[in-house]
Amino acid sequence: LVTERYSNQTVQQIIDDLNGMLTVIQRRMLRELISHLDELNQHIRNLDNDIDGTMKPDEKEAAKLALLAGVLLLGHIVGSYDLEAVLASGDAIRSHALYVPALVLVLLGALTKSAQFPFHFWLPNAMQAPTPASAFLHSATMVKLGIYLLARFEPVIAEVSWGRATLVAVACITMAMAAIQALRAESFKAALAYSTVA
C-alpha cells in the first residue's frame, strides 16, 4: 500500500530517515545508560569507601588485622588452618600460652565484622547507601559470617572462664541497644539497619 502511494525512492528515504532517528534515539539512550552506570559505579565506590561507616581507616584495618592475626595464631598453635582441625584441637589450644591473645583477637575481629556492641556503629551509617546497595549490605555475608564465626568458635571461646559470659553480655547489650534505636529511628533505612544489628 505504501509503495502504491510513494515511489520506491521515497519509501527508501523514509526507511533511511527512520533508521537515522532510531540511531539518534539509541545513542541518546546509550548515553543515558552510561550516565546511570557511572552514577551507580560512584555509589558503589562510595559504599566501598564507607562500608565501615564512621570507623576511621586505622580502626577498620585494626579490626581486619585482629581477625587475621587471631586466625594465624590459632593456625600456628594447631599446625593447621582447617577449621575442623582447630575445633578438634581444643586441649592443645587451651594449653598453649597464646590461647588468650588469639581468642581476644578473633573476638575483636568477629564482633566488628558482625556489627556487635561496641563495634555496631558502622552498619547504620553504611545503610545510608542507595537502596540496592544497602539491601545487599543488609543481607551481606560480612555480618552473617561474623555471627557464624562466633557460633563455630563458641566451644573454643567457652573454655575461658570469661568467654561465654562475654559473648552473652555482648549479644544482650547489642540486641537491647539496637532494638531501642530501631524504635527511635526516623527513617526506614535506619530502622532496617538497627533491626539487622539486633
Secondary structure as UniProt FT lines:
FT   HELIX           2..5
FT   HELIX           8..49
FT   TURN            50..54
FT   HELIX           57..78
FT   HELIX           83..88
FT   HELIX           90..95
FT   TURN            97..98
FT   HELIX           99..113
FT   TURN            114..115
FT   TURN            117..118
FT   HELIX           122..126
FT   TURN            127..128
FT   HELIX           131..138
FT   HELIX           141..152
FT   HELIX           154..157
FT   TURN            158..159
FT   TURN            161..162
FT   HELIX           163..184
FT   HELIX           188..197
//
